[in-house]
């Protein structure tokens, strides 16, 4: 990939801020640079679903999607979730040994703090 040399200095700093999108472009050159740096983005929402006035007025509220695990009730089902987090593989003995070592190290550090 070809390296592009940019002469960035105090005189053209504001021009580059406008070109890269921190501020709105104010000249044709800044606009062309902005278009080169930020190609067309395909949006998944239609314009009818976006209410700019609600965003500006602060009346728009984000929707929070929560996941509920209604099937998980007991410790037997937790094992399936733990396996899924590890791509359905068991923890290797080396990792278990390292975990136990870290836990005993943390426990001894906490005991030392309590004795002070």
C-alpha positions in Angstrom: 0.0 0.0 0.0 1.4 3.4 -1.0 2.2 5.7 1.9 0.6 9.1 1.6 2.7 12.0 2.9 0.6 14.8 4.5 2.1 18.1 5.4 0.1 18.8 8.6 1.0 22.1 10.3 -0.7 24.9 12.2 -1.8 26.6 9.0 -3.8 23.7 7.6 -4.8 21.9 10.8 -8.4 23.2 10.8 -8.6 22.3 7.1 -7.7 18.7 7.9 -10.1 18.6 10.8 -12.9 19.6 8.4 -11.6 17.1 5.8 -11.6 14.0 8.1 -15.1 14.7 9.6 -14.5 16.3 13.0 -16.2 19.4 11.6 -18.3 20.0 8.5 -16.3 20.6 5.3 -16.2 24.2 4.3 -14.6 24.1 0.9 -14.7 21.8 -2.2 -11.2 20.4 -1.4 -12.3 19.5 2.1 -15.5 17.9 0.8 -13.5 15.8 -1.8 -11.1 14.7 0.9 -14.0 13.7 3.1 -15.6 11.7 0.3 -12.3 9.9 -0.3 -11.8 9.1 3.3 -15.4 8.1 4.0 -16.9 6.1 1.1 -20.6 5.6 0.8 -22.0 3.7 3.8 -24.9 1.3 3.3 -27.5 1.8 6.0 -29.8 -0.9 7.1 -32.6 1.5 8.3 -34.9 3.3 5.9 -35.3 7.1 6.3 -38.9 6.7 7.4 -37.7 4.9 10.6 -35.4 7.7 11.7 -36.9 10.8 13.4 -34.2 13.5 13.5 -36.4 15.9 15.4 -36.8 13.4 18.2 -33.0 13.0 18.4 -32.4 16.7 18.4 -35.1 17.4 21.0 -34.0 14.6 23.2 -37.3 12.8 23.2 -35.8 9.7 21.4 -35.2 6.8 23.8 -32.9 3.9 22.9 -34.5 0.5 22.9 -32.7 -2.0 25.2 -32.9 -5.6 24.1 -32.5 -8.0 27.0 -32.0 -11.7 26.8 -33.8 -13.9 29.3 -32.7 -17.4 30.2 -36.0 -18.9 31.2 -34.7 -22.5 30.6 -31.8 -22.2 33.0 -33.0 -23.2 36.5 -30.4 -25.4 38.2 -26.7 -26.0 38.4 -27.0 -28.8 35.8 -28.0 -26.3 33.1 -25.2 -24.0 34.0 -22.7 -26.6 32.8 -24.1 -26.4 29.3 -23.6 -22.6 29.3 -20.0 -23.0 30.6 -19.2 -25.5 27.8 -20.7 -23.2 25.2 -18.5 -20.4 26.4 -15.5 -22.6 25.8 -16.7 -23.9 22.4 -17.9 -27.2 24.0 -14.5 -28.2 25.2 -13.2 -29.0 28.7 -10.8 -26.8 30.6 -7.2 -28.2 30.3 -5.4 -29.3 33.5 -2.8 -26.6 32.9 -5.4 -23.9 32.9 -7.1 -25.3 36.1 -3.7 -25.4 37.8 -3.1 -21.8 36.8 -6.6 -20.7 38.0 -6.0 -22.4 41.4 -2.6 -20.8 41.7 -4.1 -17.3 41.0 -6.9 -17.9 43.5 -4.5 -19.0 46.3 -2.2 -16.0 45.4 -5.2 -13.6 45.7 -6.4 -15.2 48.9 -2.9 -14.8 50.5 -2.7 -11.2 49.4 -6.1 -10.5 50.9 -5.1 -12.2 54.2 -1.9 -10.0 54.3 -4.0 -6.8 53.9 -6.4 -7.8 56.7 -3.5 -8.4 59.1 -2.1 -4.9 58.6 
